[in-house]
Each structure stands twice: as structure tokens, then as C-alpha cells.
């Protein structure tokens, strides 16, 4: 594959630059955190098995929404902690969605998921529709959405999602509807 082809290093840089420019020019130049307190923008994507997942259909659950890419080392670093959090909280009150910005195709994402043994839903988004709606400026970025469909937190960069204080924060949100932060 030549360098400028879909998925090459120059293409990745172009995607990141295009995303940054579109974020700066669009919707009032709002930065990370600007969506906190707002209704989560709806979207519909297919997971790796072809099942369509629509965010609006998850209302009533706490949703952990992570935007990432296979070529992002900080994303790779936080995935085991995400898997551990998912294993602890998975159920009718909690859902985790990992939206991949990869443009190289589903096979690249499927290979990454298999290598890391990830069990949570992974949603390829090669057109970056979710990244645009959520005004993402880099990867990884995570949005915590309460049962009412409102964004209660926006975290930029990797986190130890399975740390005791993180698990406790999610349990409070699930059980009492209170988000006290990480």
C-alpha cells in the first residue's frame, strides 16, 4: 500500500488534521468538556458481528463511550483496564461502547480486538461520524453518559478505568445517579 493510500501514515496524519480543523471551524469551537451536561448526540453503528447499535436504545443504562484507533498507543494501553471495568459492571445497567476511528477496514479492528481479548462492543466508524458529533480532538477520548442520556464526564487521554476509585464512581452513577468524577 503506498504511503498516501487509505490507512498509510500520511493518511492518518491527514485524518487527524482534518478532524482538528473541522473541530476548530465547527459548532462554536467548543473544546473538551463543552458537551458535559448536554444530551449525548445519538448515532447508530454496526458492531464487528454486524449487529446495529443505536445509542438512543441504551437510554436507562449508564454508557461508557470510548473513541479510539488501533494505531493509537495510549488507546492500546487503556484497553485492558476498560475490559476489566466492563467485566465488573457489565449488565442491564451498564454498557461500554468502543468506537474505532480506523479507516483500514474491519479486519484490522477485528485483529486488534482478538489480540487483546476484548469482549465489549466495538463499533467501526471509518467515516468518523461519532468523532464529529462528539467534537473529538484526539484519541482516546471517553464520554460517560448517564441513564437519562446526558453526558456527565468527558475524559481526554488514557485512564486506569479499573482502578478502585473509577469503579466506585461508576457504581455511584449506576446506583444513585450521582457522578462525582474520577
LINRANOR-V689590 format. One record per residue. RES is the residue in three letters. PHI is phi in radians with two decimals (none if undefined). OMEGA is omega in radians with two decimals (NA if undefined). D_CENTER is the distance of its C-alpha to the mean C-alpha in whole Angstrom. Layout:
<<RES;PHI;OMEGA;D_CENTER> <RES;PHI;OMEGA;D_CENTER>>
//
This chain:
<<UNK;none;-3.13;28> <UNK;-1.25;-2.99;29> <UNK;-0.99;-3.09;27> <UNK;-1.46;-3.12;26> <UNK;-1.22;3.14;25> <UNK;-0.87;3.07;22> <UNK;1.70;3.12;20> <UNK;-1.26;-3.12;22> <UNK;-0.99;3.13;22> <UNK;-1.17;3.12;23> <UNK;-1.13;3.12;21> <UNK;-1.11;3.11;18> <UNK;-1.08;3.13;20> <UNK;-1.08;3.13;21> <UNK;-1.10;-3.13;17> <UNK;-1.11;3.12;16> <UNK;-1.14;3.12;19> <UNK;-1.06;3.12;19> <UNK;-1.08;-3.13;15> <UNK;-1.11;3.14;17> <UNK;-1.15;-3.13;20> <UNK;-1.14;3.10;19> <UNK;-1.18;-3.11;17> <UNK;-1.20;-3.10;20> <UNK;-1.52;-3.01;22> <UNK;-1.64;2.93;20> <UNK;0.66;2.97;20> <UNK;1.28;3.11;22> <UNK;0.93;3.14;21> <UNK;-1.24;-3.11;18> <UNK;-1.81;3.12;16> <UNK;-0.83;-3.13;14> <UNK;1.66;-3.10;15> <UNK;-1.15;-3.14;16> <UNK;-1.50;-3.14;14> <UNK;-1.07;-3.10;15> <UNK;1.62;-3.13;18> <UNK;-1.69;3.02;17> <UNK;-1.10;3.12;16> <UNK;-1.18;3.09;12> <UNK;-1.03;-3.11;13> <UNK;-1.32;3.03;13> <UNK;-2.77;3.11;12> <UNK;-2.43;3.12;13> <UNK;-2.44;3.06;12> <UNK;-1.65;3.08;14> <UNK;-1.39;-3.06;13> <UNK;-1.17;3.09;15> <UNK;-1.65;3.10;18> <UNK;1.63;3.13;18> <UNK;-1.34;3.13;17> <UNK;-1.42;3.11;16> <UNK;-2.09;3.09;14> <UNK;-1.98;-3.10;14> <UNK;-0.98;-3.11;12> <UNK;-1.00;3.14;15> <UNK;-1.31;3.13;17> <UNK;-1.70;3.10;15> <UNK;-0.96;-3.06;17> <UNK;1.77;3.08;19> <UNK;-2.01;2.93;16> <UNK;-1.42;-3.11;14> <UNK;-2.07;3.03;10> <UNK;-1.75;-3.09;7> <UNK;-1.95;-3.10;4> <UNK;-2.01;3.06;2> <UNK;-1.89;-2.96;3> <UNK;-2.71;3.06;6> <UNK;-2.63;-3.11;10> <UNK;-1.13;-3.11;12> <UNK;-1.46;-3.11;15> <UNK;-1.62;-3.12;13> <UNK;-1.09;3.08;15> <UNK;-1.07;3.09;13> <UNK;-1.13;3.11;10> <UNK;-1.03;-3.10;13> <UNK;-1.11;-3.08;14> <UNK;-1.53;-3.08;12> <UNK;-1.03;3.11;11> <UNK;-1.05;3.10;14> <UNK;-1.19;3.07;14> <UNK;-1.11;3.13;11> <UNK;-1.06;3.13;13> <UNK;-1.13;3.10;16> <UNK;-1.09;3.13;14> <UNK;-1.05;3.14;13> <UNK;-1.09;-3.13;17> <UNK;-1.35;-2.98;18> <UNK;-1.90;-3.09;17> <UNK;-0.86;3.12;16> <UNK;2.78;-3.05;18> <UNK;-1.19;-3.11;19> <UNK;-1.83;-3.04;18> <UNK;-2.49;3.05;15> <UNK;-2.37;3.07;12> <UNK;-2.05;3.08;8> <UNK;-2.20;3.10;6> <UNK;-2.00;-3.08;5> <UNK;-1.68;-3.09;5> <UNK;-1.56;3.11;7> <UNK;-1.59;-3.10;9> <UNK;-1.10;3.14;12> <UNK;-1.96;-3.11;16> <UNK;-1.44;3.13;18> <UNK;1.96;-3.08;18> <UNK;-1.09;-3.08;16> <UNK;-1.06;3.12;19> <UNK;-1.12;-3.14;17> <UNK;-1.19;3.13;14> <UNK;-1.06;3.12;16> <UNK;-1.10;3.12;18> <UNK;-1.06;-3.12;15> <UNK;-1.08;3.13;14> <UNK;-1.15;-3.13;18> <UNK;-1.04;-3.10;19> <UNK;-1.63;3.12;17> <UNK;1.14;-3.10;17> <UNK;-1.44;-3.10;14> <UNK;-1.92;-3.12;15> <UNK;-1.38;-3.12;11> <UNK;-1.11;3.09;11> <UNK;-2.02;-3.03;9> <UNK;-2.08;3.07;9> <UNK;-1.13;3.14;11> <UNK;-2.41;-3.07;11> <UNK;-1.10;3.12;13> <UNK;-1.55;3.09;15> <UNK;1.05;-3.13;11> <UNK;-1.07;-3.12;12> <UNK;-1.25;3.10;9> <UNK;-1.01;3.11;9> <UNK;-1.18;-3.12;12> <UNK;-1.11;-3.11;12> <UNK;-1.72;3.07;10> <UNK;0.98;-3.12;12> <UNK;-1.19;-3.13;10> <UNK;-1.94;3.14;12> <UNK;-3.09;-3.12;11> <UNK;-2.28;-0.12;9> <UNK;-1.44;2.98;7> <UNK;-2.33;-3.10;6> <UNK;-2.21;3.10;5> <UNK;-2.07;3.07;7> <UNK;-1.81;-3.05;9> <UNK;-2.05;-3.11;11> <UNK;-1.39;-3.10;15> <UNK;-1.06;-3.13;17> <UNK;-1.56;3.11;18> <UNK;1.46;3.11;15> <UNK;-1.78;3.08;15> <UNK;-1.35;3.14;13> <UNK;-1.86;3.11;14> <UNK;-2.71;3.06;12> <UNK;-2.38;-3.11;10> <UNK;-1.89;3.12;10> <UNK;-1.84;-3.14;10> <UNK;1.69;-3.09;11> <UNK;-1.27;3.13;11> <UNK;-2.43;3.00;13> <UNK;-1.58;-3.03;15> <UNK;-1.10;-3.13;13> <UNK;-1.67;3.08;16> <UNK;-1.11;-3.09;19> <UNK;-0.92;-3.13;21> <UNK;-1.18;3.09;20> <UNK;-1.20;3.12;16> <UNK;-1.03;3.13;18> <UNK;-1.10;3.13;20> <UNK;-1.10;3.12;18> <UNK;-1.20;3.11;16> <UNK;-1.09;3.10;19> <UNK;-1.07;3.13;21> <UNK;-1.14;3.14;18> <UNK;-1.16;-3.01;19> <UNK;-1.44;-3.03;23> <UNK;-2.11;-3.10;24> <UNK;1.29;-3.11;21> <UNK;-1.91;3.04;21> <UNK;-1.92;-3.12;18> <UNK;-1.82;3.11;20> <UNK;1.55;-3.10;18> <UNK;-1.68;NA;17>>
//
